[in-house]
Amino acid sequence: MDALRWLIVGAGAGVMLVGCAFEAPPAQPTATDYFELIIARAEAQGASEAQLAALHDGAEHGGVTYEQVDALMGDFFDCLKDAGLAPERLPDKPIAPGVRAPDYAVGLRTYTPEQGDALTQSCLTKSMDFAMEALNQQPSSVEAMNRDIFAHLPEIADCTSAHGYPLEDDANLDEIRVAVQGAIADANVECYTYSG
Protein backbone atom coordinates (compact mmCIF):
# COMPACT_ATOMS: atom_id res chain seq x y z
CA MET A 1 0.00 0.00 0.00
CA ASP A 2 1.15 3.55 -0.53
CA ALA A 3 2.31 6.04 2.09
CA LEU A 4 -1.19 6.54 3.48
CA ARG A 5 -1.80 5.37 7.01
CA TRP A 6 -4.31 2.52 6.94
CA LEU A 7 -6.98 1.48 9.34
CA ILE A 8 -8.38 -1.93 8.54
CA VAL A 9 -11.98 -1.90 9.56
CA GLY A 10 -13.08 -5.01 7.71
CA ALA A 11 -16.48 -6.02 6.56
CA GLY A 12 -17.36 -9.20 8.34
CA ALA A 13 -18.73 -9.23 11.81
CA GLY A 14 -16.93 -11.98 13.76
CA VAL A 15 -16.86 -15.39 12.20
CA MET A 16 -15.06 -17.08 15.05
CA LEU A 17 -17.04 -19.40 17.21
CA VAL A 18 -17.13 -16.72 19.88
CA GLY A 19 -18.41 -14.16 17.39
CA CYS A 20 -21.85 -13.17 16.27
CA ALA A 21 -23.15 -16.63 15.52
CA PHE A 22 -23.03 -17.58 19.20
CA GLU A 23 -24.19 -14.39 20.82
CA ALA A 24 -27.80 -14.96 19.85
CA PRO A 25 -30.11 -16.33 22.53
CA PRO A 26 -30.41 -20.12 22.72
CA ALA A 27 -33.66 -20.08 20.73
CA GLN A 28 -32.64 -18.61 17.38
CA PRO A 29 -35.06 -15.97 16.09
CA THR A 30 -36.95 -16.59 12.89
CA ALA A 31 -35.91 -14.61 9.82
CA THR A 32 -39.07 -12.50 10.22
CA ASP A 33 -38.29 -11.65 13.85
CA TYR A 34 -34.65 -10.97 13.05
CA PHE A 35 -35.42 -8.61 10.19
CA GLU A 36 -38.11 -6.74 12.11
CA LEU A 37 -35.53 -5.90 14.77
CA ILE A 38 -32.71 -4.96 12.41
CA ILE A 39 -34.97 -2.83 10.20
CA ALA A 40 -36.21 -0.93 13.25
CA ARG A 41 -32.60 -0.28 14.33
CA ALA A 42 -31.60 0.78 10.82
CA GLU A 43 -34.50 3.21 10.53
CA ALA A 44 -33.80 4.69 13.96
CA GLN A 45 -30.13 5.25 13.08
CA GLY A 46 -30.70 6.88 9.69
CA ALA A 47 -29.88 4.09 7.24
CA SER A 48 -30.18 5.04 3.58
CA GLU A 49 -33.17 4.11 1.47
CA ALA A 50 -31.01 1.71 -0.54
CA GLN A 51 -29.90 -0.10 2.61
CA LEU A 52 -33.45 -0.24 3.96
CA ALA A 53 -34.66 -1.62 0.62
CA ALA A 54 -32.09 -4.43 0.86
CA LEU A 55 -33.23 -5.20 4.42
CA HIS A 56 -36.91 -5.21 3.47
CA ASP A 57 -36.13 -7.51 0.55
CA GLY A 58 -34.15 -9.73 2.92
CA ALA A 59 -37.12 -9.85 5.26
CA GLU A 60 -39.38 -10.91 2.41
CA HIS A 61 -37.03 -13.57 1.06
CA GLY A 62 -35.48 -14.92 4.27
CA GLY A 63 -32.15 -13.13 4.07
CA VAL A 64 -30.01 -10.54 2.35
CA THR A 65 -27.61 -11.74 -0.32
CA TYR A 66 -23.98 -11.08 -1.05
CA GLU A 67 -25.05 -9.24 -4.19
CA GLN A 68 -27.29 -6.87 -2.21
CA VAL A 69 -24.53 -6.01 0.23
CA ASP A 70 -21.97 -5.71 -2.55
CA ALA A 71 -24.26 -3.24 -4.36
CA LEU A 72 -24.15 -0.98 -1.28
CA MET A 73 -20.34 -0.84 -1.31
CA GLY A 74 -20.39 1.94 -3.92
CA ASP A 75 -22.42 4.21 -1.63
CA PHE A 76 -20.14 3.36 1.28
CA PHE A 77 -16.99 4.14 -0.70
CA ASP A 78 -18.48 7.40 -2.02
CA CYS A 79 -19.28 8.48 1.55
CA LEU A 80 -15.73 7.65 2.68
CA LYS A 81 -14.18 9.56 -0.21
CA ASP A 82 -16.43 12.57 0.47
CA ALA A 83 -15.20 12.48 4.09
CA GLY A 84 -11.56 12.57 2.93
CA LEU A 85 -10.77 8.92 3.60
CA ALA A 86 -9.26 6.42 1.14
CA PRO A 87 -11.22 3.16 0.83
CA GLU A 88 -9.80 0.08 -0.83
CA ARG A 89 -11.60 -3.11 -1.82
CA LEU A 90 -10.11 -6.29 -0.35
CA PRO A 91 -10.79 -9.91 -1.29
CA ASP A 92 -14.11 -11.22 -0.03
CA LYS A 93 -14.26 -12.58 3.51
CA PRO A 94 -15.76 -16.04 4.13
CA ILE A 95 -18.48 -16.04 6.79
CA ALA A 96 -19.78 -19.61 6.72
CA PRO A 97 -19.94 -22.39 4.13
CA GLY A 98 -21.56 -20.88 1.06
CA VAL A 99 -21.65 -17.39 2.59
CA ARG A 100 -19.12 -14.62 1.91
CA ALA A 101 -19.04 -10.86 2.43
CA PRO A 102 -17.35 -7.99 0.63
CA ASP A 103 -14.37 -6.67 2.56
CA TYR A 104 -12.45 -3.39 2.59
CA ALA A 105 -9.74 -1.29 4.18
CA VAL A 106 -9.90 2.43 4.89
CA GLY A 107 -6.91 4.73 4.50
CA LEU A 108 -6.84 7.40 7.19
CA ARG A 109 -4.90 10.03 5.23
CA THR A 110 -4.47 12.89 7.74
CA TYR A 111 -7.00 11.66 10.30
CA THR A 112 -6.17 10.09 13.64
CA PRO A 113 -7.39 6.50 14.11
CA GLU A 114 -10.21 7.78 16.34
CA GLN A 115 -11.32 10.35 13.76
CA GLY A 116 -11.06 7.84 10.92
CA ASP A 117 -13.04 5.26 12.87
CA ALA A 118 -15.79 7.75 13.66
CA LEU A 119 -16.08 8.88 10.04
CA THR A 120 -16.02 5.30 8.79
CA GLN A 121 -18.71 4.23 11.26
CA SER A 122 -20.91 7.14 10.20
CA CYS A 123 -20.61 6.10 6.55
CA LEU A 124 -21.20 2.45 7.44
CA THR A 125 -24.34 3.22 9.42
CA LYS A 126 -25.83 5.21 6.59
CA SER A 127 -24.83 3.04 3.65
CA MET A 128 -24.42 -0.66 4.50
CA ASP A 129 -23.70 -1.61 8.13
CA PHE A 130 -27.09 -3.16 8.88
CA ALA A 131 -27.16 -5.10 5.62
CA MET A 132 -23.64 -6.38 6.33
CA GLU A 133 -24.70 -7.33 9.85
CA ALA A 134 -27.68 -9.18 8.44
CA LEU A 135 -25.52 -11.09 5.98
CA ASN A 136 -23.34 -12.19 8.90
CA GLN A 137 -26.02 -12.83 11.50
CA GLN A 138 -29.27 -13.69 9.72
CA PRO A 139 -30.62 -17.11 10.66
CA SER A 140 -29.53 -18.74 7.38
CA SER A 141 -25.90 -17.67 7.93
CA VAL A 142 -25.96 -18.79 11.57
CA GLU A 143 -27.42 -22.15 10.54
CA ALA A 144 -24.67 -22.62 7.93
CA MET A 145 -22.04 -21.82 10.57
CA ASN A 146 -23.64 -24.16 13.09
CA ARG A 147 -23.63 -27.02 10.55
CA ASP A 148 -19.92 -26.40 9.96
CA ILE A 149 -19.21 -26.39 13.69
CA PHE A 150 -20.88 -29.75 14.14
CA ALA A 151 -19.05 -31.11 11.08
CA HIS A 152 -15.78 -30.17 12.80
CA LEU A 153 -16.76 -31.22 16.33
CA PRO A 154 -14.10 -33.97 16.59
CA GLU A 155 -11.28 -31.50 15.83
CA ILE A 156 -12.82 -28.85 18.08
CA ALA A 157 -13.16 -31.39 20.90
CA ASP A 158 -9.53 -32.51 20.49
CA CYS A 159 -8.40 -28.90 20.77
CA THR A 160 -10.61 -27.90 23.70
CA SER A 161 -9.82 -31.14 25.56
CA ALA A 162 -6.10 -30.43 25.22
CA HIS A 163 -6.73 -27.16 27.04
CA GLY A 164 -8.89 -28.51 29.84
CA TYR A 165 -12.35 -28.29 28.24
CA PRO A 166 -13.44 -31.76 27.15
CA LEU A 167 -16.53 -32.13 24.95
CA GLU A 168 -18.77 -35.14 24.47
CA ASP A 169 -19.66 -36.39 20.99
CA ASP A 170 -23.21 -35.10 21.46
CA ALA A 171 -22.21 -31.64 22.78
CA ASN A 172 -24.66 -28.84 22.00
CA LEU A 173 -23.78 -25.36 20.75
CA ASP A 174 -23.76 -23.83 24.22
CA GLU A 175 -21.34 -26.48 25.49
CA ILE A 176 -19.11 -26.01 22.44
CA ARG A 177 -19.15 -22.24 22.92
CA VAL A 178 -18.15 -22.53 26.59
CA ALA A 179 -15.30 -24.93 25.75
CA VAL A 180 -13.97 -22.80 22.90
CA GLN A 181 -14.19 -19.61 24.95
CA GLY A 182 -12.47 -21.37 27.84
CA ALA A 183 -9.57 -22.42 25.61
CA ILE A 184 -9.25 -18.85 24.35
CA ALA A 185 -9.40 -17.35 27.86
CA ASP A 186 -7.01 -19.82 29.47
CA ALA A 187 -4.53 -20.60 26.69
CA ASN A 188 -5.18 -17.97 23.99
CA VAL A 189 -5.91 -20.83 21.58
CA GLU A 190 -8.69 -20.61 19.00
CA CYS A 191 -10.12 -24.10 18.67
CA TYR A 192 -12.48 -23.06 15.88
CA THR A 193 -12.69 -20.25 13.39
CA TYR A 194 -14.28 -20.41 9.98
CA SER A 195 -11.84 -19.24 7.34
CA GLY A 196 -13.30 -20.67 4.17
JORATA-V838560 format. One line per field, one symbol per residue. ss: DSSP state (a for helix, b for strand, c for the rest). A space follows every 50 residues. Layout:
BEGIN
ss=???
END
This chain:
BEGIN
ss=cccccbbccccccccbcccaaaccccccccaaaaaaaaaaaaaaccccaa aaaaaaaaaaaccccaaaaaaaaaaaaaaaaacccbbbbbbbbbbbccbb bbbbbbbcccccaaaaaaaaaaaaaaacaaaaaaaaacaaaaaaaaaaaa acaaaaaaaaaaccccccccccaaaaaaaaaaaaaaacccccbccc
END
